[in-house]
Amino acid sequence: MLKPADPGPKEERPIGELVHELIEEGRSYARAEFDLAKAIAAAKARALALPAALFGVAFICALAAVTALAVGIVLALARVLGPLLGGLAGLLIFAAVAGGFGWYGAQRLKRDL
């Protein structure tokens, strides 16, 4: 004997219960996505910690090198011009260099934006 195609009406769950289950599953999915994003960000932060520290040390060494250069230039100018004028000439030289870099950076910023 053949089985009927439709065994009869199944018990249907109330719509409120289905909506509640859907909301709970959505929350669970959102929490899982958030935890995944947090884990990825933490892994990237750990991976970037050492290179960032090395760049910081390199920046400090570059500042020391520029300071040594500035002191050397001022001392060389002080022999020729005297201490006060040598310091003033060094100030003007490095202020002009800083102004040039600042101007160039501002021009690039205007161009790129």
C-alpha positions, 0 to 999 in steps of 0.5 A, a space after each residue: 500500500 502506498 503512503 499518502 503524500 501529505 501525512 497530515 498537518 504538522 504541529 506548527 510553532 507560534 510565530 512569536 517563538 520563531 521570531 524569538 529563535 531567529 533573534 537569538 540566532 542572530 545575536 549569537 551570529 553577531 557575537 561570533 562575528 565580533 569575537 572573530 574581528 576582535 581576535 583578528 585585530 588582536 593578532 595584527 596588533 601583536 604582529 605589529 608591536 615589534 616593528 612599531 617599537 623598532 620604528 620608534 627606536 629608528 626615529 629616536 636615532 634619526 633625531 639624534 643624528 639630526 641634532 648632531 648635524 645641527 650642533 656640528 653646523 653651529 659649531 663650524 659657523 661659530 668659528 667663522 662668525 662667532 658663537 651668537 651669530 653661528 647659533 643664529 645662522 644655524 637656526 635660520 638654516 634649519 628653520 628654512 629646511 623645516 619651512 621647506 619641508 612643511 611647505 612641500 607637505 602642505 602642497 602635496 596635501 592640497 594636491 592629493 585631497 
